[in-house]
């Protein structure tokens, strides 16, 4: 053994937890004294908290390369001093009164709002736990050994095949499995895209999602504001934005349900945007973030199906299952596949495989479609509850962006200071989100609110809007 050893005890059956202990055989102090001092210090500092279990004497002796008798003597001495307690048949533990601190606990959630209209969440309480657990069990039982090796940076082949079939059937996407790259949600997708196109100049819808803009900018993109009106992004203004060197490398749009205004991109503008891409060689980035949910209109097929060589299609399960899964995908034109994969390899070498295989099973089994149908009915009822509640408690307000998605825009009778309203609502345990902060040039005083309804039950929506009305009275 080296002159000074750092030892980590493995978790053999019955050996107890791992424990870091340092012994220096060149030191004048005997090994027994060193081990006693090390364990006392670990207890005093809280590295071994109260009630923590120690390794079995045989296991600790084996890993430290010392006699078991020496470890037994050390444990006996610390038992006598009150640092340790022994439970017959269970092992040796740190005494309750000896530990400097208790075992780390999960930090409690701070400042949780009772009525949070956050627009980014689906109904978290109805995540299909049973179906997901079943898919995980089947995956762990049936996955080949190779599935536990380093992942394919493109994503598990099983998921890419399942996604290609699902997206072709449900969204009209032209999705060869070889053109799909699985990523950890839209956040990584935007980062990879910005890197793959070398930063460049990207026109983004205004208003849009500030976090997405921040990710693009952090990875080298120069952002240009593309205004939005009642027909979606004002594609006709791209020519005016092409100033200076005259190059716009990409345009980011949410055509099925503009984020956050909720309007759909009008068919003439869809055609114009694809024509722009064909003429300039630019890319269209289609963020299809919540297109699965539509209520008062027929589904709108993805733009990518019309021009797969010019459109990047992006989707995730953040709105369909849960953001915590961190699973998303990009369907890429051939010219972008290799550059983006190179950055994906450097980023993380691939997403976790087991969750990908579970999602593939959920898609193949039909459980995903069943979950979506149930969710669609539930969200429609909650959307209607929001409309009724606004009519009852905010009679001068209008609700727009209702045809699809998980949120709506509430247009107030007059503009208000967004921060003041947020604070007044928070004092009533209500979370609201001013539309003015979605613009590239922030509009602190604005008449729009972005209110998500998916993660609130209908009675909670009613009460939340009632409290919002009180907050408005305070700030107007």
Beta strands, then each sheet from edge to edge (+ up, - down):
strand 1: 4-8
strand 2: 20-24
strand 3: 84-87
strand 4: 91-94
strand 5: 115-116
strand 6: 180-183
strand 7: 201-206
strand 8: 222-229
strand 9: 232-233
strand 10: 250-253
strand 11: 283-287
strand 12: 311-316
strand 13: 328-331
strand 14: 398-400
strand 15: 407-417
strand 16: 430-431
strand 17: 445-452
sheet 1: 1+ 2-
sheet 2: 3+ 4-
sheet 3: 5+ 16+
sheet 4: 6+ 13- 12+ 11+ 10+ 7+ 8+ 9-
sheet 5: 14+ 15- 17+
end
